[in-house]
C-alpha cells in the first residue's frame, strides 16, 4: 500500500494525528446512533458501505472506539500481518 492510500491511523504512519473530536452524537434507546451528514460526506461513507468497529481496551475498560471502512481495515491487517505470516510460513 503506498503512503497516499494509508489510513491516518496506520501504525506505520507517524506523521499524522489520529484523534480529533469531529462530533458529539447520541445513542437512542435501541442502541442506534447517526453519523452526521458532514462526517459521512467527508469520509465518503454511503448507504450499504461496510464499516469495521474497532475498540481499544485497558484494564477491561473500553477507552476508544474507531470506525474504519472495512476494505481499509482489511488492507491494514494484511499490511501488518502479511510480512509476519510470510516469515512464519517460510520457516
MDAnalysis code that builds the backbone (N, CA, C; Angstrom):
import MDAnalysis as mda
import numpy as np

u = mda.Universe.empty(273, n_residues=91, atom_resindex=np.repeat(np.arange(91), 3), trajectory=True)
u.add_TopologyAttr("name", ["N", "CA", "C"] * 91)
u.add_TopologyAttr("resid", np.arange(1, 92))
u.add_TopologyAttr("resname", ["UNK", "UNK", "UNK", "UNK", "UNK", "UNK", "UNK", "UNK", "UNK", "UNK", "UNK", "UNK", "UNK", "UNK", "UNK", "UNK", "UNK", "UNK", "UNK", "UNK", "UNK", "UNK", "UNK", "UNK", "UNK", "UNK", "UNK", "UNK", "UNK", "UNK", "UNK", "UNK", "UNK", "UNK", "UNK", "UNK", "UNK", "UNK", "UNK", "UNK", "UNK", "UNK", "UNK", "UNK", "UNK", "UNK", "UNK", "UNK", "UNK", "UNK", "UNK", "UNK", "UNK", "UNK", "UNK", "UNK", "UNK", "UNK", "UNK", "UNK", "UNK", "UNK", "UNK", "UNK", "UNK", "UNK", "UNK", "UNK", "UNK", "UNK", "UNK", "UNK", "UNK", "UNK", "UNK", "UNK", "UNK", "UNK", "UNK", "UNK", "UNK", "UNK", "UNK", "UNK", "UNK", "UNK", "UNK", "UNK", "UNK", "UNK", "UNK"])
u.atoms.positions = np.array([
    [0.868, -1.169, 0.000],
    [0.000, 0.000, 0.000],
    [0.908, 1.222, 0.000],
    [0.689, 2.145, -0.934],
    [1.536, 3.325, -0.938],
    [1.065, 4.314, 0.120],
    [1.955, 5.218, 0.495],
    [1.702, 6.121, 1.622],
    [0.441, 6.957, 1.427],
    [0.107, 7.336, 0.160],
    [-1.081, 8.141, -0.093],
    [-2.351, 7.397, 0.284],
    [-2.352, 6.072, 0.165],
    [-3.540, 5.288, 0.457],
    [-3.643, 4.890, 1.926],
    [-2.574, 5.038, 2.690],
    [-2.566, 4.594, 4.076],
    [-3.546, 5.413, 4.911],
    [-4.388, 4.755, 5.713],
    [-5.297, 5.489, 6.586],
    [-4.513, 6.228, 7.656],
    [-5.131, 7.254, 8.239],
    [-4.410, 8.096, 9.195],
    [-3.950, 7.328, 10.421],
    [-4.625, 6.272, 10.777],
    [-4.270, 5.556, 11.997],
    [-3.400, 4.340, 11.728],
    [-2.753, 4.311, 10.582],
    [-1.839, 3.231, 10.278],
    [-0.719, 3.237, 11.306],
    [-0.399, 2.073, 11.888],
    [0.648, 2.044, 12.911],
    [2.007, 2.480, 12.376],
    [2.202, 2.505, 11.056],
    [3.483, 2.891, 10.487],
    [3.545, 4.362, 10.130],
    [2.444, 5.088, 10.205],
    [2.417, 6.491, 9.812],
    [2.544, 7.380, 11.043],
    [3.737, 7.900, 11.271],
    [3.998, 8.736, 12.451],
    [3.758, 10.215, 12.174],
    [3.467, 10.575, 10.909],
    [3.307, 11.975, 10.542],
    [1.916, 12.517, 10.836],
    [0.919, 11.654, 10.945],
    [-0.456, 12.133, 11.061],
    [-1.027, 11.851, 12.439],
    [-1.877, 12.724, 12.884],
    [-2.567, 12.557, 14.152],
    [-3.853, 11.769, 13.924],
    [-4.216, 10.924, 14.856],
    [-5.412, 10.105, 14.695],
    [-6.619, 10.654, 15.448],
    [-6.408, 11.314, 16.534],
    [-7.529, 11.674, 17.384],
    [-7.969, 13.117, 17.177],
    [-9.252, 13.264, 16.885],
    [-9.842, 14.583, 16.690],
    [-11.344, 14.437, 16.938],
    [-11.900, 15.275, 17.764],
    [-13.341, 15.221, 18.014],
    [-14.034, 15.857, 16.818],
    [-14.773, 15.064, 16.084],
    [-15.495, 15.535, 14.909],
    [-16.918, 15.953, 15.257],
    [-17.498, 15.249, 16.229],
    [-18.900, 15.477, 16.550],
    [-19.228, 14.783, 17.857],
    [-20.240, 15.251, 18.522],
    [-20.800, 14.561, 19.686],
    [-22.128, 13.972, 19.216],
    [-22.287, 12.669, 19.402],
    [-23.512, 12.010, 18.942],
    [-24.216, 11.359, 20.118],
    [-25.487, 11.077, 19.948],
    [-26.295, 10.437, 20.990],
    [-26.654, 9.019, 20.562],
    [-26.874, 8.194, 21.544],
    [-27.328, 6.826, 21.323],
    [-28.788, 6.776, 21.743],
    [-29.651, 6.251, 20.854],
    [-31.068, 6.196, 21.222],
    [-31.357, 4.968, 22.087],
    [-32.605, 4.806, 22.497],
    [-32.960, 3.721, 23.419],
    [-32.834, 2.332, 22.787],
    [-32.636, 2.262, 21.470],
    [-32.401, 0.976, 20.804],
    [-30.912, 0.731, 20.564],
    [-30.076, 1.641, 21.052],
    [-28.636, 1.493, 20.890],
    [-28.117, 1.981, 19.550],
    [-28.928, 2.711, 18.813],
    [-28.528, 3.189, 17.498],
    [-28.010, 4.611, 17.578],
    [-27.135, 4.930, 16.628],
    [-26.607, 6.288, 16.539],
    [-26.610, 6.709, 15.074],
    [-26.524, 7.997, 14.854],
    [-26.492, 8.528, 13.500],
    [-25.157, 9.237, 13.297],
    [-24.462, 8.878, 12.214],
    [-23.261, 9.614, 11.847],
    [-23.718, 10.887, 11.138],
    [-23.268, 12.035, 11.594],
    [-23.701, 13.283, 10.967],
    [-23.363, 13.311, 9.474],
    [-24.229, 13.966, 8.722],
    [-24.081, 14.047, 7.267],
    [-22.703, 14.582, 6.864],
    [-22.225, 15.606, 7.559],
    [-20.930, 16.197, 7.214],
    [-19.800, 15.173, 7.332],
    [-19.873, 14.334, 8.362],
    [-18.842, 13.308, 8.568],
    [-18.956, 12.234, 7.487],
    [-20.200, 11.802, 7.204],
    [-20.389, 10.799, 6.139],
    [-19.852, 11.309, 4.811],
    [-20.128, 12.568, 4.499],
    [-19.646, 13.135, 3.238],
    [-18.126, 13.232, 3.226],
    [-17.554, 13.722, 4.314],
    [-16.103, 13.875, 4.415],
    [-15.393, 12.520, 4.291],
    [-15.977, 11.494, 4.895],
    [-15.391, 10.151, 4.873],
    [-15.848, 9.334, 3.671],
    [-16.712, 9.931, 2.848],
    [-17.266, 9.245, 1.669],
    [-17.946, 7.931, 2.048],
    [-18.714, 7.968, 3.125],
    [-19.484, 6.811, 3.577],
    [-20.863, 6.894, 2.944],
    [-21.244, 5.833, 2.270],
    [-22.522, 5.776, 1.559],
    [-23.378, 4.643, 2.112],
    [-24.672, 4.695, 1.831],
    [-25.584, 3.616, 2.234],
    [-25.061, 2.297, 1.669],
    [-25.035, 1.280, 2.493],
    [-24.576, -0.043, 2.067],
    [-23.096, -0.299, 2.296],
    [-22.320, 0.744, 2.626],
    [-20.898, 0.546, 2.907],
    [-20.736, -0.329, 4.143],
    [-19.674, -1.104, 4.167],
    [-19.348, -1.938, 5.322],
    [-18.273, -1.224, 6.134],
    [-18.495, -1.138, 7.443],
    [-17.558, -0.483, 8.347],
    [-17.144, -1.448, 9.444],
    [-15.884, -1.384, 9.847],
    [-15.381, -2.192, 10.956],
    [-15.346, -1.310, 12.198],
    [-15.894, -1.779, 13.290],
    [-15.852, -1.070, 14.561],
    [-14.727, -1.700, 15.380],
    [-13.738, -0.907, 15.722],
    [-12.560, -1.392, 16.432],
    [-12.511, -0.704, 17.785],
    [-12.253, -1.468, 18.840],
    [-12.153, -0.859, 20.168],
    [-10.790, -1.146, 20.784],
    [-10.335, -0.210, 21.608],
    [-9.098, -0.374, 22.360],
    [-9.465, -0.425, 23.834],
    [-8.940, -1.435, 24.514],
    [-9.239, -1.627, 25.940],
    [-7.975, -1.516, 26.777],
    [-8.188, -1.107, 28.002],
    [-7.126, -1.107, 29.006],
    [-7.773, -1.487, 30.322],
    [-7.206, -2.470, 30.969],
    [-7.723, -2.952, 32.259],
    [-9.215, -3.273, 32.180],
    [-9.632, -3.869, 31.068],
    [-11.016, -4.295, 30.912],
    [-12.006, -3.191, 30.583],
    [-11.526, -1.971, 30.380],
    [-12.412, -0.850, 30.067],
    [-12.125, -0.362, 28.646],
    [-13.175, -0.141, 27.861],
    [-13.010, 0.372, 26.505],
    [-12.740, 1.871, 26.592],
    [-11.607, 2.289, 26.027],
    [-11.229, 3.694, 26.043],
    [-11.437, 4.388, 24.713],
    [-11.451, 3.639, 23.639],
    [-11.562, 4.263, 22.324],
    [-12.316, 3.320, 21.392],
    [-13.229, 3.874, 20.626],
    [-13.943, 3.124, 19.599],
    [-13.695, 3.855, 18.291],
    [-13.276, 3.119, 17.287],
    [-12.985, 3.707, 15.985],
    [-13.781, 2.970, 14.922],
    [-14.240, 3.695, 13.922],
    [-14.965, 3.097, 12.810],
    [-14.098, 3.265, 11.574],
    [-13.783, 2.148, 10.918],
    [-12.897, 2.152, 9.760],
    [-13.604, 1.440, 8.605],
    [-13.529, 2.008, 7.428],
    [-14.097, 1.357, 6.243],
    [-13.518, -0.063, 6.165],
    [-14.370, -1.055, 5.955],
    [-13.963, -2.466, 6.009],
    [-12.811, -2.779, 5.066],
    [-12.840, -2.260, 3.834],
    [-11.746, -2.574, 2.905],
    [-10.430, -1.946, 3.353],
    [-10.483, -0.781, 3.992],
    [-9.273, -0.165, 4.529],
    [-8.740, -0.986, 5.698],
    [-9.645, -1.444, 6.544],
    [-9.246, -2.261, 7.690],
    [-8.589, -3.548, 7.210],
    [-9.158, -4.138, 6.174],
    [-8.592, -5.361, 5.609],
    [-7.162, -5.119, 5.125],
    [-6.926, -3.976, 4.463],
    [-5.572, -3.655, 3.985],
    [-4.620, -3.420, 5.161],
    [-5.114, -2.796, 6.233],
    [-4.272, -2.564, 7.414],
    [-3.836, -3.905, 8.004],
    [-4.789, -4.812, 8.166],
    [-4.486, -6.133, 8.730],
    [-3.513, -6.876, 7.819],
    [-3.786, -6.853, 6.530],
    [-2.910, -7.539, 5.576],
    [-1.505, -6.950, 5.609],
    [-1.402, -5.633, 5.631],
    [-0.097, -4.978, 5.662],
    [0.660, -5.249, 6.944],
    [-0.072, -5.382, 8.049],
    [0.560, -5.626, 9.339],
    [0.930, -7.089, 9.523],
    [-0.007, -7.978, 9.199],
    [0.224, -9.405, 9.425],
    [0.872, -10.124, 8.249],
    [0.714, -9.582, 7.046],
    [1.249, -10.239, 5.857],
    [2.718, -10.601, 5.974],
    [3.605, -9.651, 6.301],
    [5.025, -9.982, 6.430],
    [5.296, -11.024, 7.516],
    [4.549, -10.971, 8.620],
    [4.719, -11.944, 9.698],
    [4.317, -13.331, 9.236],
    [3.172, -13.426, 8.564],
    [2.702, -14.711, 8.057],
    [3.691, -15.272, 7.040],
    [4.194, -14.419, 6.145],
    [5.181, -14.871, 5.150],
    [6.443, -15.395, 5.827],
    [6.898, -14.685, 6.867],
    [8.102, -15.096, 7.580],
    [7.901, -16.444, 8.265],
    [6.770, -16.606, 8.915],
    [6.494, -17.860, 9.622],
    [6.321, -19.011, 8.633],
    [5.631, -18.761, 7.524],
    [5.389, -19.848, 6.571],
    [6.643, -20.233, 5.791],
    [7.635, -19.334, 5.739],
    [8.870, -19.657, 5.015],
    [9.839, -20.489, 5.852],
    [9.557, -20.650, 7.123],
    [10.459, -21.426, 8.012],
    [10.120, -22.882, 7.993],
])
